[in-house]
Amino acid sequence: MKPLTLLLLLAAIVLTAEPVQLRKGGNIVTFEYVTQDEDTITVQVPGKDSVLTYKWDDLDQEWTKKNSPKVWAERELLLKPAKEEAMEKKKKATEPEEDPFAKEATPTDTKSLLRNLSVSMLDGLKGVQITNVDFILKEGEIEEATFWKTFSELKAASKPAPEAKEKAEMADKSDKADKEMADKSEKPEAKKTDKAKATSQKSKNGTTNNPAKTTQRPEQFKTFEENAKKDYEAEKKSFAAIGYFRLLAEGGVKAKTTWAMLRRAPDDRKALVTMLRKYEVMAGELAEKPDAKASRNDNLALKKHLQNAADSIEKVNRETLVMELRLSNDCQTILSHLAK
């Protein structure tokens, strides 16, 4: 038997035949108490066998509380669970539910930190806004064919590690694109030779009227540029931190071209720095935990690499033409941590 039920039963036994004064409509009557529940009270007229039941809502409850304290004490015991339940419901209604996503879970060890970092590195970024690709090419001293090839590889590298088949397909596409570009560049040369012969012949005939030289930009490049503009406007977010890091880590022409794009992508730079700073703090906190002494040095080293990478990207502006070698090395190191 539950303690509350037992207590109420004992109280009922004690209160049986207890006089109780009830007031209704201004009239006051003294009864013998029989029992009660949350909504009603049952009483008996003294000297009679009949019992009467009244609704508490119809009675002057303040009168009963003042003049029949024992009966009222039993009523309060009955109402206590209902009151507590009502208060709990009211509290839940007034206080918003805590959002499980509102508070970010803190990594408990290096492994969970790197797992979370790997996920964050795949978050979509806006990429470079191409208003005029000629500006980027001139500033970075890059060939347009190299730029678009790296642009495509950056999108591919921004996805989870591609399988061997996908890598092979990507390489085939790049080779085909290079071949098409080479073919298109040869055709103007052939025309130039023919024109040179015609000019030479005209010179022999006493004609000095030379045709004007024109440089025709391949249609393929124009298509690439239009598609890039459409993707940026549609906020496709085909780029990610992992893509920038992979190509920057490779060094050479790819890193140089990626750097030229990153210089003209302020939103991406800001997102990268914010992410790196966040995990830099987490790595530092892990290193200070007493139960993580074994991995303290690894966490401190990771913290330093994240800090260096954030510092280098934070310094980037339109006037920064040269990519620091340290950034390439830090990208390599951070990627090696993720691979573990």
Secondary structure, DSSP 4 states (H G I P E B T S, - for coil): --HHHHHHHHHHHHHTT-EEEEEETTEEEEEEEEEE-SSEEEEE-TT-S-EEEEEGGGS-HHHHHHH-HHHHHHHHHHHHHHHHHHHHHHHHHHSPPPPTTTSPPPPSSHHHHHHHHHHHTTSEE-----S-HHHHHHHHT--HHHHHHHHHHHHHHTSS---HHHHHHHHHHHHHHHHHHHHHHHHHHHHHHHHHHHHHHHHHTT---PPPP--PPPHHHHHHHHHHHHHHHTT---EEHHHHHHHHHH-HHHHHHHHHHHHT-HHHHHHHHHHHHHHHHHHHHHHH-GGGGGGHHHHHHHHHHHHHHHHHHHT--TT--SPPHHHHHHHHHHHHHHT-
